[in-house]
Amino acid sequence: MASVLLIEDDALIRMMVADMLTELGHTIAGEAADLASGLKLASEAVFDAAILDVQLGAHSSEPIAKALHQRGVPLAFASGYGAEGLPQEFRNCPHLQKPFPIEELERCMAALLR
């Protein structure tokens, strides 16, 4: 299974997604709730894939996505806004529509790890 970077500003959603990932056999390599912490982890931590909330408070997670893309790390976005809310440059990335069931997360992770 994979180690996953999880970037989500809502603590309850972050805990829920972390629990689902663990239940699916993955490990959490790091968690962040804001842009600065997410950028630090994205550039320094070691992990196989990442799940990013599109909006981190008043900030977009797009700079984190760009850092991950430069490292060649596969990523998925999670959003309640739909695919239209994704940064233009990353519209081809997998997208999880909040709230999502564990089966959808499992399919998303399988796609990321192909």
N, C-alpha and C positions, 0 to 999 in steps of 0.2 A: 504494500500500500504506500501512500504518499504522505509527505509532510507538507502542510498547507499554511500559508500566510493568510490571516483573516483580518480584513480592515472593515470595520463597521462602527458607526458612531453611537448606535443605540445598544446599551449594555445588555438588555434582555434579548434582543435579536442576536447579538454576538454570542451570548452564552448558548442560546438555542442552536445556532448553526454549528458552534464548536461541539456541542453534544451530539448533533447529528453526524458530523464528520467522524467523531470518535466511534460512534456506533457503527459506522461504515468501515471502520478499521484504519482510518487515517490518523495521523498525529498533527497537533497544532504546533507549528514551528514558531509562531509569534502572533500576537494580536495587537491591534492599535485602534484607537477611536478618533484620531485626528490626523490632519494632513502631515504635520511635522513628524510625529511618531511613525506614521506609515511610510514616509519617505526614508527615514532612517532605517527601518527594518527592510524596506524594499532594496536598499543598496548594500546592507551589511549582513543580513541573516541568510541562512542556507535553507532552502525549501524547494519543493518540486512544482508547486502550483500556488496560485493565489486567488482569493475571492475578495472583490472590492465592492463596497457600497459606492454607488455613483456619487452621492452627495454626502459629504462629511461636514455637518453643520452648514456654515456659509461657504464652504470650499468644495470644489470639484475634486474627485480623486484622480483626474486625468494626469497630473504630474507623477503620481505613483504608478499609474499604468504605463507611462512613457519610460520610467526607470526600469520597470519589470520587462518591458519590451526590449530595451537595450541589453538586458541580461539574458534574453531568450527564455524567460519564464512564462509558461502558459497562464492565462488569467481569464477569469469570468467576472462579470459584473452582476450585482444584485441590486434591484431597484423596484420601487413601487410605481415608477413612472412609465414603464414599458420601454421597448427598444428605442423609441424616439428620443428618450432622455439620455441615451449613451453618447459619449463624445464621438464626433463624426469619424475621427481617425480609428476608432475601435468598434465600429458598428458590426464588424465581422466576428467579434469575440462572442463566446457563449454568454447568455444572459439568463439570469434567474429572476422571475417575476415574483416579488414579495406579495403575500406570504407564499412560500413554496413547501411542498411536502418532501420528505426524505427521499422518495423515489426520484423526484426531479433533480435533487442534489446529486444523487448517485449517478444518474445519466450524465449530468454536467461534468462530474469528476472523471467519468470514463472518457468523455470527449476530450477533456484537457490532457489526460495522460496517454492518449493514443500516440 
